[in-house]
Amino acid sequence: MTVAAILIAAGSGSRFGAETPKQFLLLGGKTVIRHAAEALTCRVDLLQPVGDAVPIESALRGLAFLPVVPGGETRQASVLAGLEALVPHAPSIVLVHDAARPFIPAGTIPALLAALEQAPGAIPAVPVADTLKRGSDGRITGTVPRAGLFRAQTPQAFRFTTLLAAHRAPATDAATDDASLLEAAGHTVLLVPGAEDNIKLTYPEDLQRLERAMGRSLHPRTGTGFDVHAFAAGRPLVLCGVTVPYHRGLAGHSDADVGIHALCDAIYGALAEGDIGRHFPPSEAAWRDADSARFLRHAAGLIALRGGRLANVDVTLICERPKIAPYAAAMIERLATLLGVDPSRVSVKATTTERLGFTGRGEGIAAQAVATVLVPDDT
């Protein structure tokens, strides 16, 4: 599966009121667009910038990206230009992100990709908390019920062919986001949790908010997790998101991925969010034979909702057989992908119990995990 991202940087930033387009302003020593690009490149296979090539290439020097394509008169036209440029690469999934949003919370993209398993589109969104008023000429003309209202954010994620078709035959030429085109075409678009730190730089005061967010003090919190599953015939053996060749799998309500289950509990513990059974009860049929990757994406999403980030995780698999070392690297890559972090923050190792206990007798596999997350001190 190839995941591409279109980075929209064609806007002039007229509402910001500066001579330099807002996406090229400095924030914490880097341009805003570079922050956005770095957040994408560690999670996607292809990055397609759209806009003025000269400043974009200068801002993104050293990063891997496709040749910049010019933008259009509208945001919708710019996205279509990016989509057409990606056609020869035939990606399965495309993310569309505003260059003026420099921070993408760690759990956002994994949550979006998980949602695309159920629908052709998904967006991050934050519920509207403030009372909404309709007004004219400086006077209130009505109150808008806020129940069921959300603030849409980017990146927005779509199956590539679906979004391309929606842009080639749009119901409107003035769409302000891509989800609305799928909505108009009758497609389902899912919502995943957004985050308050996913700020779009629109007005000068937004730059101050972003600077404060960058300087916000994060404090470490550590959680531990432990899980065990017995061997069972007739099931694949899935460990840390990787299917390991073996003559037996593990018994469990889901796919019984003992490594991911322990890791989820470690993250939930660090956040004081209970355990995996609280969020995905084994009594519910919906989780029968479920891919545990979904559970880990959920745990990562909770970190993002707190405005935090994952410092590191360490998983230890305890068994006599099979040998874990040949698959450890693949497990690290898979966990890092699901968590939205660099593989250097993930450790997977194995040990035995010197043939003592149920693991020593070859009756099952146990796992223990430790996770350290950094969260603001007010969460």
C-alpha positions as CSV (number, residue, x, y, z in Angstrom):
1,M,0.0,0.0,0.0
2,T,1.5,3.3,-1.1
3,V,0.5,6.4,0.9
4,A,1.0,9.8,-0.7
5,A,0.5,13.3,0.7
6,I,-0.4,16.5,-1.1
7,L,1.0,19.6,0.7
8,I,-1.0,22.6,-0.3
9,A,1.2,25.8,-0.2
10,A,-0.3,27.9,-3.0
11,G,-2.2,30.4,-0.8
12,S,-1.1,34.0,-0.5
13,G,-2.1,34.3,3.1
14,S,-4.0,37.5,2.6
15,R,-5.8,37.3,5.9
16,F,-2.5,37.1,7.8
17,G,-1.5,40.5,6.5
18,A,2.2,39.9,6.0
19,E,4.3,40.4,2.9
20,T,5.7,36.9,3.1
21,P,3.1,34.1,2.6
22,K,2.4,32.6,6.0
23,Q,3.6,29.2,5.1
24,F,7.1,30.6,4.7
25,L,7.3,32.4,8.0
26,L,9.8,31.2,10.6
27,L,8.5,29.3,13.6
28,G,11.0,27.9,16.1
29,G,13.9,28.4,13.6
30,K,12.1,26.6,10.7
31,T,9.6,27.7,8.1
32,V,6.0,26.7,8.8
33,I,5.9,24.6,5.7
34,R,9.0,22.7,6.7
35,H,7.4,21.8,10.0
36,A,4.4,20.4,8.1
37,A,6.5,18.6,5.6
38,E,8.6,16.9,8.3
39,A,5.5,15.8,10.0
40,L,4.3,14.1,6.8
41,T,7.5,12.6,5.4
42,C,8.1,10.3,8.4
43,R,4.6,8.7,7.8
44,V,4.0,8.7,4.0
45,D,5.8,7.2,1.0
46,L,5.4,10.2,-1.4
47,L,5.2,13.9,-0.7
48,Q,3.7,16.1,-3.5
49,P,4.1,19.9,-2.8
50,V,1.8,22.3,-4.7
51,G,2.6,26.0,-5.1
52,D,5.5,28.2,-6.0
53,A,8.5,26.0,-6.7
54,V,11.3,28.4,-5.8
55,P,10.4,29.1,-2.1
56,I,9.0,25.6,-1.6
57,E,12.2,23.9,-2.8
58,S,14.3,26.3,-0.6
59,A,12.2,25.6,2.5
60,L,12.2,21.8,2.0
61,R,15.8,21.4,1.0
62,G,17.1,18.0,2.3
63,L,13.7,16.4,2.5
64,A,12.4,13.8,0.0
65,F,9.6,15.2,-2.2
66,L,8.3,15.0,-5.7
67,P,8.7,17.9,-8.2
68,V,6.6,20.8,-7.1
69,V,3.5,21.5,-9.2
70,P,2.0,25.0,-9.6
71,G,-1.2,25.7,-7.7
72,G,-4.5,26.8,-9.2
73,E,-6.8,29.8,-8.7
74,T,-8.6,28.1,-5.8
75,R,-7.6,25.5,-3.2
76,Q,-9.8,23.0,-5.0
77,A,-7.8,23.6,-8.2
78,S,-4.5,23.2,-6.4
79,V,-5.6,19.9,-4.9
80,L,-6.6,18.6,-8.3
81,A,-3.2,19.6,-9.7
82,G,-1.5,17.6,-6.9
83,L,-3.8,14.6,-7.6
84,E,-3.0,14.6,-11.3
85,A,0.7,14.8,-10.6
86,L,0.3,11.7,-8.5
87,V,-1.5,9.6,-11.1
88,P,1.7,8.0,-12.6
89,H,2.6,6.9,-9.0
90,A,-0.8,5.2,-8.5
91,P,-0.9,5.6,-4.7
92,S,-3.6,3.7,-2.7
93,I,-4.2,6.5,-0.3
94,V,-3.7,10.2,-0.4
95,L,-3.6,12.7,2.4
96,V,-4.3,16.4,1.7
97,H,-2.7,18.8,4.2
98,D,-2.4,22.6,4.5
99,A,1.1,23.9,4.7
100,A,-0.1,26.4,7.2
101,R,-0.7,23.6,9.7
102,P,2.8,22.9,11.1
103,F,1.9,20.3,13.7
104,I,0.3,17.0,13.0
105,P,-0.3,15.1,16.3
106,A,1.4,11.6,16.3
107,G,-1.8,9.6,16.4
108,T,-3.7,11.5,13.7
109,I,-2.4,9.8,10.6
110,P,-2.6,6.3,12.0
111,A,-6.2,7.0,13.1
112,L,-7.0,8.2,9.6
113,L,-5.5,5.2,7.9
114,A,-7.4,2.9,10.2
115,A,-10.7,4.7,9.3
116,L,-10.0,4.2,5.6
117,E,-10.5,0.5,6.1
118,Q,-14.2,1.2,6.6
119,A,-14.9,4.2,4.4
120,P,-13.3,6.1,1.4
121,G,-12.6,9.2,3.4
122,A,-11.8,10.4,6.9
123,I,-10.9,13.7,8.5
124,P,-9.7,14.8,11.9
125,A,-12.2,17.1,13.6
126,V,-12.7,18.7,17.0
127,P,-16.2,19.1,18.5
128,V,-17.4,22.7,18.7
129,A,-17.4,23.8,22.3
130,D,-18.4,27.5,22.1
131,T,-21.9,28.8,21.6
132,L,-22.4,29.8,18.0
133,K,-24.1,33.0,16.9
134,R,-25.4,34.1,13.6
135,G,-25.0,37.9,13.1
136,S,-25.4,40.8,10.7
137,D,-24.4,44.4,10.9
138,G,-22.9,43.9,14.3
139,R,-26.1,42.4,15.8
140,I,-27.0,38.8,16.7
141,T,-29.6,37.4,14.4
142,G,-29.8,33.9,15.9
143,T,-28.1,31.1,17.9
144,V,-26.9,28.0,16.1
145,P,-27.2,24.8,18.0
146,R,-23.7,23.3,18.4
147,A,-24.7,19.7,19.0
148,G,-23.2,17.6,16.3
149,L,-20.9,20.3,15.0
150,F,-17.2,19.8,14.4
151,R,-14.2,21.9,13.3
152,A,-12.6,20.2,10.4
153,Q,-8.8,19.9,10.3
154,T,-6.1,18.5,8.0
155,P,-4.6,16.2,6.9
156,Q,-7.7,14.7,5.4
157,A,-7.3,11.1,4.1
158,F,-8.9,9.4,1.1
159,R,-8.7,6.5,-1.1
160,F,-6.8,8.0,-4.1
161,T,-9.1,6.9,-6.9
162,T,-12.2,8.1,-5.1
163,L,-10.8,11.6,-4.4
164,L,-9.5,11.9,-7.9
165,A,-12.9,11.1,-9.4
166,A,-14.6,13.6,-7.1
167,H,-12.2,16.3,-8.1
168,R,-12.4,15.6,-11.8
169,A,-16.2,15.8,-11.8
170,P,-17.0,18.1,-8.9
171,A,-20.5,19.2,-7.9
172,T,-19.0,22.6,-7.0
173,D,-15.9,24.6,-7.9
174,A,-15.6,26.3,-4.5
175,A,-15.1,23.5,-2.0
176,T,-13.1,24.7,1.0
177,D,-12.1,21.1,1.9
178,D,-11.9,17.8,0.1
179,A,-14.3,15.9,2.4
180,S,-17.2,18.1,1.1
181,L,-16.6,16.8,-2.5
182,L,-17.0,13.2,-1.3
183,E,-20.1,14.2,0.7
184,A,-21.6,15.8,-2.4
185,A,-20.9,12.6,-4.3
186,G,-22.7,10.5,-1.7
187,H,-19.6,8.9,-0.1
188,T,-19.2,8.3,3.6
189,V,-16.5,10.3,5.3
190,L,-15.6,9.3,8.9
191,L,-14.5,11.6,11.7
192,V,-11.4,10.8,13.9
193,P,-10.4,12.8,16.9
194,G,-8.6,16.0,16.1
195,A,-6.4,18.0,18.4
196,E,-6.3,21.6,19.7
197,D,-2.6,21.9,18.8
198,N,-3.3,21.2,15.1
199,I,-3.5,25.0,14.6
200,K,-3.9,26.5,11.2
201,L,-1.9,29.7,10.8
202,T,-4.5,32.2,9.6
203,Y,-4.1,35.4,11.7
204,P,-1.0,36.9,13.4
205,E,-2.3,35.8,16.9
206,D,-2.2,32.2,15.6
207,L,1.6,32.5,15.3
208,Q,1.8,33.4,19.0
209,R,-0.4,30.4,19.9
210,L,1.9,28.1,17.9
211,E,5.0,29.6,19.5
212,R,3.4,28.9,22.9
213,A,2.6,25.4,21.9
214,M,6.2,24.8,20.9
215,G,7.5,26.1,24.2
216,R,4.9,24.3,26.3
217,S,6.5,22.1,29.0
218,L,5.9,18.4,28.6
219,H,6.4,16.0,31.5
220,P,7.2,12.3,31.3
221,R,4.7,9.7,32.4
222,T,5.5,6.0,32.3
223,G,3.2,3.0,32.1
224,T,3.7,-0.8,32.1
225,G,1.7,-3.6,30.5
226,F,1.6,-7.3,30.7
227,D,-0.4,-9.9,28.7
228,V,-0.4,-13.7,28.1
229,H,-2.1,-16.0,25.6
230,A,-2.1,-19.7,25.3
231,F,-1.2,-21.4,22.0
232,A,-4.0,-22.6,19.8
233,A,-4.1,-24.7,16.7
234,G,-5.6,-23.3,13.5
235,R,-4.8,-19.6,14.0
236,P,-2.0,-17.5,12.6
237,L,0.6,-16.3,15.0
238,V,0.6,-12.5,15.1
239,L,3.2,-10.8,17.3
240,C,3.7,-7.0,17.4
241,G,1.7,-6.6,14.2
242,V,3.8,-9.2,12.2
243,T,2.6,-12.7,11.2
244,V,5.3,-15.1,12.3
245,P,5.5,-18.5,10.5
246,Y,4.7,-21.1,13.2
247,H,2.5,-24.2,13.4
248,R,0.3,-22.7,16.1
249,G,-1.2,-19.3,16.8
250,L,-2.5,-17.8,20.1
251,A,-6.0,-18.1,21.6
252,G,-7.9,-14.9,22.1
253,H,-11.0,-12.9,21.3
254,S,-9.2,-10.7,18.8
255,D,-6.1,-11.8,16.9
256,A,-4.4,-12.4,20.3
257,D,-1.4,-10.2,19.5
258,V,0.1,-10.5,22.9
259,G,2.9,-7.9,22.2
260,I,0.5,-5.1,21.0
261,H,-1.9,-5.9,23.9
262,A,0.8,-5.4,26.5
263,L,2.0,-2.2,24.7
264,C,-1.6,-0.8,24.6
265,D,-1.9,-1.4,28.3
266,A,1.5,0.4,28.9
267,I,0.3,3.5,27.0
268,Y,-3.1,3.4,28.7
269,G,-1.4,3.1,32.0
270,A,0.9,6.1,31.3
271,L,-2.2,8.2,30.5
272,A,-4.2,6.8,33.5
273,E,-6.8,5.5,30.9
274,G,-7.3,2.0,32.3
275,D,-6.5,-1.0,30.2
276,I,-7.3,-2.5,26.8
277,G,-10.4,-4.3,28.1
278,R,-11.9,-1.0,29.1
279,H,-11.7,0.4,25.6
280,F,-12.3,-2.8,23.6
281,P,-14.3,-5.2,25.8
282,P,-13.8,-8.9,24.9
283,S,-17.5,-9.4,25.5
284,E,-18.3,-7.4,22.4
285,A,-18.6,-9.3,19.1
286,A,-17.2,-6.4,17.2
287,W,-13.7,-7.2,18.4
288,R,-13.8,-11.0,17.5
289,D,-10.7,-11.8,15.4
290,A,-10.0,-8.0,15.2
291,D,-6.6,-6.8,14.0
292,S,-4.9,-5.5,17.2
293,A,-3.3,-2.7,15.1
294,R,-6.6,-0.9,15.6
295,F,-6.2,-1.0,19.3
296,L,-2.7,0.5,19.1
297,R,-3.8,3.3,16.8
298,H,-6.5,4.1,19.4
299,A,-3.9,4.3,22.2
300,A,-1.6,6.5,20.1
301,G,-4.6,8.7,19.3
302,L,-5.2,9.3,23.0
303,I,-1.7,10.7,23.3
304,A,-2.4,13.1,20.5
305,L,-5.6,14.2,22.2
306,R,-3.6,15.1,25.3
307,G,-1.3,17.3,23.2
308,G,1.5,14.9,24.0
309,R,4.0,12.7,22.2
310,L,5.5,9.3,22.6
311,A,9.0,9.3,24.0
312,N,9.7,5.5,23.6
313,V,8.3,2.0,24.0
314,D,10.0,-1.2,24.9
315,V,8.3,-4.6,24.4
316,T,9.7,-7.9,25.6
317,L,8.2,-11.2,24.3
318,I,8.6,-14.2,26.6
319,C,8.7,-17.6,25.0
320,E,10.8,-20.6,24.1
321,R,9.5,-20.9,20.6
322,P,9.4,-19.4,18.0
323,K,12.6,-17.5,17.8
324,I,11.8,-13.8,17.7
325,A,15.1,-12.3,16.6
326,P,14.6,-12.9,12.8
327,Y,11.4,-10.9,13.0
328,A,12.3,-8.2,15.5
329,A,13.2,-5.6,12.9
330,A,9.9,-6.0,11.1
331,M,8.1,-5.8,14.4
332,I,9.8,-2.5,15.2
333,E,8.9,-1.1,11.8
334,R,5.3,-2.1,12.2
335,L,4.9,-0.7,15.7
336,A,6.6,2.5,14.7
337,T,4.2,2.9,11.7
338,L,1.1,2.3,13.9
339,L,2.4,4.7,16.5
340,G,3.4,7.3,14.0
341,V,7.0,7.6,15.4
342,D,10.5,7.0,14.2
343,P,11.6,3.3,14.7
344,S,14.5,4.6,16.9
345,R,11.8,5.1,19.6
346,V,10.7,1.5,19.5
347,S,12.4,-1.6,21.0
348,V,11.3,-5.2,20.6
349,K,13.2,-8.0,22.2
350,A,12.7,-11.5,23.5
351,T,13.7,-13.7,26.4
352,T,13.0,-17.2,27.7
353,T,12.2,-18.4,31.2
354,E,14.9,-21.1,31.1
355,R,12.1,-23.7,30.4
356,L,10.3,-22.8,33.7
357,G,6.6,-22.1,33.9
358,F,4.0,-22.2,31.2
359,T,6.1,-20.4,28.6
360,G,9.0,-22.8,29.4
361,R,6.7,-25.7,28.7
362,G,5.7,-24.2,25.4
363,E,2.1,-23.6,26.4
364,G,1.9,-20.0,25.3
365,I,3.6,-16.6,25.0
366,A,3.7,-13.7,27.5
367,A,4.7,-10.1,26.9
368,Q,5.6,-7.1,29.0
369,A,5.9,-3.5,27.8
370,V,6.9,-0.1,29.1
371,A,5.9,3.1,27.5
372,T,6.9,6.7,28.3
373,V,4.8,9.5,27.0
374,L,5.4,13.3,27.3
375,V,2.3,15.2,28.1
376,P,1.5,18.8,29.2
377,D,1.4,19.2,33.0
378,D,-2.2,20.3,32.8
379,T,-3.6,17.1,31.3
